[in-house]
Amino acid sequence: MRTFLQLSGWFYRQATGRIVLFFLALQIAFNVLVFPNLQARMGGDTQANPLDLRFGFTAEEAYAYLDSLGAEGRDVYQWTEQVADGVYPIVYTLLLIFLITYFFKKVFAEGSLWRRFNLLPFLVMLADFLENIGIVTMLNHFPEQAEGAAQLAATANLLKWSFFPIMIILVLIGLGGVIYYKVSNRKILA
């Protein structure tokens, strides 16, 4: 628990508007430049989103998608999962942590239980990494079906997308609190 509080405190000491903007710029770069380019190079079923962008999938759906990519597309997908999507969860996790922290330090007084929620984005990152491990394992064994890896990827995918709305709610609470603070000039909770 002490390490958790120390890590949370470290983010509160580091969170500035500039660092939030830096990670926001990285997030935009990944979503506008990197991933669209890689997805186009994957080919396959252009109507189907990569497994990472779906809210849930079955093993059959996953393997049908991987099959539609062809050998070259699967190679690009594997590189994407191991490199680009190995870095991306770190980028969006740090963006969410710094954004929540930046807002919460303006809204909630030191010692408030609310301030400890700034580390929750690590849950999304963990689920994303588990999803990536499952997908890479499926790709490594293709065309054989690795049922355990498919189940891991599918479960982690659902966890990732289930945790994500909580992060958005925390950001909105922080933003709403900042607006309230600007109007009333006082913190919400002591």
N, C-alpha and C positions, 0 to 999 in steps of 0.2 A: 504494500500500500504506500509505503514511503517513497519508493521509486516512482510509482504512478504520480504522486503529488509533486515530486521533483520535476518529472518530465512535463507535467501540466504547467507548472510554474515557469519552466524554461520557455515554453511557447508564449506564455503571457509576457515574459521579458523581451522576447524577440519580435512579437507581432507589431508590425507597422503597416501603414497604408502602402508603402513602397513594396514591401515583401508580398503583400496580397496582390498588388498589381503585377509583380514579376511572375507569380505562379498562375495568375489569370492569363497572362500573355502566353505562357507555356501551354496551358490548357487549350487555349484557342488555336495555337499553332498545331497541336496534335490533332484537333478536331477538324481543322480547315485544310491543313496541308498534308500531314503524315498519313492519317488513317484513310481518307478518301483515295489517295494515291495507291496505297497498299491494297485496298479493297478492289480497286479497278484492276490491279495487276493479278489479283487472285482469280478473276474470271468466275467461271461457274455460273450458278443460278443467280443472275443479277437481281431477281425479285426477292431473293431470300437474304436476310441479314446474317452476318457472321454469328456464330453461336454466342459470342460475348454480348451482343446487342439484343438478344432475345430475352423475354421474360419467361424462362422455362423452356425446356425441350426434352424430348424423349431420346433414348439411345437410337431408335430407328430414324428419327428426324436428324439427329446429329450425323449419323453415318450416311444418310442420303445427301446431306449437304456436303460432307467431305468428299463423297463420290462425285458429286457434280463439279467439284473444283478441278478434277484431273490432277495428274502428278505434279505439273508445274505450279498449279494453284495451291496445292497442298504444301509444296515447298515454301511458297511465299507466306502462306498462313502460318506455317511453323515458325518461320523467321519472325513474323509479326508477333506471335505469341511469346517467343523467347526474348526478343529484343525490345521492340516498340511497346508491347503490352507488358513487358517486364519493368519498363521505366514509367509508363503512363499511370499506373495505380499510385506510384509514389508522388507523382506530380499532382493528381487530383486530390489525394489524401492530404498533402501539405497545403494545397489551396483551401480545402474545407477546414482543416485545423486552424490555419492562420485567419481565415475569414471569420469563423465562429469565435475564435479567441479575440480577434480585433474588436468585434462587436461586443462580446461579453465583458471585456475589461472596461468598456465604456459604460456598461449598463449595470452589471452586478458588482457589488462591493467585494473586496477581498474576503475570503473565508466562506463566501456563498457556495452552497452545494451546486448551484447552476454552473459555476465556473469550471467544475470538474468534467462537465459534458464535452469539453473541447477535444478530448481524445477519442471520442466515439468513432470518428472516421477511420480509425485503425481497423475497426471491424469490417468495414467495406473493403479495405485493402486486403485484409487476410482472406476474405471470401473470394476476391478477385484473383489472388495468387493461387488459391486452391483450384479455382475454375481453370486457370491457365495450365496448371500441372495436369489436370484431367484431360484437357484438350490436347496438350503436347503428347501425352501418353497415348491417346487415341491415334494421333497422327503418326507416332512412331511405330505403332502396331498395325496400321492400315495396310492391307484390307482386312486383316483379322480384327475381330471386334473384342475390345477390352471392356467388358461390361462394367467392371469395378471403376475404371477410369471414366466411363460415360456417366455412371451414377454419381461419382464425385463431382464431375464438371456440372451436371444438371442440378445437383443439390446446392453446390456453391453458387451457381448462377442465381438460383431462387433466393438464397440468403443475401447475396450482393444487392439484388434489385429490391429486396424487402427492407434492407437497412438504409438504402439510399434516400427514400422519402423522409426518414427520421432526420437525416443530415439537412435536408432542405428545410424541414420544420425548425431545426435549431438555428439555421441561418436566418429564417424569417422572424423567429423570436428575437434574435439579436438585432436585426434591422428594425423591427418594430420598437424594440427597447431604445435603440439609438434615437429614433424619431421622438419617442416619448420623452427621453432625456433632454433632447434639444428644446422641446416645448416646455417642460416643467423644470428643467435644470436640476434634477435629482435622480439618483440611482433607484432602481426598482426594489431590489432586496438588499438588506444589510448583511 
